Amino acid sequence: MQHTYQRRSPARCSDDDRFSVESVVLFSHLLGAFLLVSGIVVTGVAFEAARRGQTPLQIATLLGLARVGALLVVVGTLLVGAFGFWLVELGGFGYAAGWLDAALALLAVSIVLGAIGGRRPKRARHLAVAEINARDASSELRRLLDDRGARTLNYLAALLIVVIIALMVFKPGAA
């Protein structure tokens, strides 16, 4: 039995046969969200492993990996923001939706908390590189790694991202 396939020209394809702009924008927004969350996980795991490191070489290596995670967070945040704003326009949600306003405010707070909380780990990475040939981590390096304030800010920033995801999924108050 032989099958023949007719190739239709793009001009004749129905909307169901093509990728819509909204689908591509949603995919890009979700890709950004995955990159953002993945970056948070990579950064957090690498940082916690660095806190348990014994030598400046181990610590510098792990904090270097955390830096890659932070880059994923930045890229993910940019994608989420850019394509999220586009989705608002395409979806006709309007910027007066409470869940959207809350998500945007929480994202801004999360960015600020993460930026402030990331200062100590950044200084720790620089110090670990400077001490890379030392046998053990200095007390100053340990102090930077064990800073409770920085860890609290970073974990709070990550928690806010989880809240934002819940707002995006459930859209409380949306009609």
C-alpha positions, 0 to 999 in steps of 0.5 A, a space after each residue: 500500500 502506497 501513501 501519497 502525501 500532499 505538501 501544502 503551501 504555508 499560505 494554505 495552512 490553517 492556524 492549527 497547522 502552524 506555530 502561532 506567535 503566542 506559542 513561540 512567545 510562551 515557549 520562550 517565556 517557559 524556557 526563561 523560567 526553566 533557565 532561571 530555576 535551573 540557575 538558582 539550583 546550580 548556584 545554590 548547590 555549588 555555593 553550599 558545596 563550596 561552604 563545605 570545601 576544605 581548600 581554597 582551590 576547591 572553594 574557588 572551583 565551586 564558586 566558579 560553578 556558582 557563577 555559571 548558575 548566576 549567569 543562567 539566572 540572569 539569562 532566564 530573568 531576561 527571557 522571562 521578563 521580555 517574553 512575559 511582557 509580550 505574553 501579557 499583550 498577546 493574552 490581553 491580561 492587562 497590567 492591572 491584574 493583581 496576580 501580575 502586579 504581584 509577580 512583577 513586584 516580587 520579581 523586582 524584590 527577588 532581583 534586589 535580594 539576590 544581587 545584595 545576597 550575592 556580594 559576599 559569595 562574590 568576595 569569597 570567590 575572589 579571596 579563594 582565587 587569591 588564596 588558591 595555593 594555600 593549604 586551608 581556607 583562611 578565617 576571612 574566607 570562612 566568614 564570607 562563606 558562612 555569612 547568614 545574612 547573605 544566605 538568608 537573602 539568597 534563599 529568600 530570593 529563591 523562595 520568591 521565585 517559587 511564589 511567582 511561579 505559583 502566581 503564574 500558574 494559578 492567576 488568583 483573582 483572574 476572571 
